[in-house]
Amino acid sequence: MRMLTGTAMLVALPRNRISANRAVARLKVGDLEIDALHRQIRQGSREIKLSPGQHILLYTLAARAGQVVSYREIADALGQPDLEIRNNTLARHLSALRRKLRDDPVRPRYIETVSRIGYRFLETPNRKDARPSDQSHD
């Protein structure tokens, strides 16, 4: 609080905020476009509404597409320091996120579970409707 000629004046300081005029690149992976600044997600022409936790989870994974992101790294991004709460919270966020992305955990297009380690966002989403003859075999 600052005093100016007998009147009190509050000074608000911005904390951990991105200014509205600052350019933040949109993240595009496969058919998903993630706008971190405006918290908007598009899957092709469809807009997807996510909770703040789901948005953080998706962005954390998509920003490192192709790499395994550990449970600890995801939990830290979500601000969940307690390991027991962390695993339950991660499972709930991931389940809801997969539902909203229309992703099948058994045959994932976007998010693959890496057992006992974490999750990996697939660099190029697999097409659900692809026939075996449409996919290349190495």
Summary of the structure (lengths in Angstrom):
residues: 138
radius of gyration: 19.6
end to end distance: 67.0
largest distance: 80.1
contacts: 314
relative contact order: 0.13
helix: 30%
strand: 22%
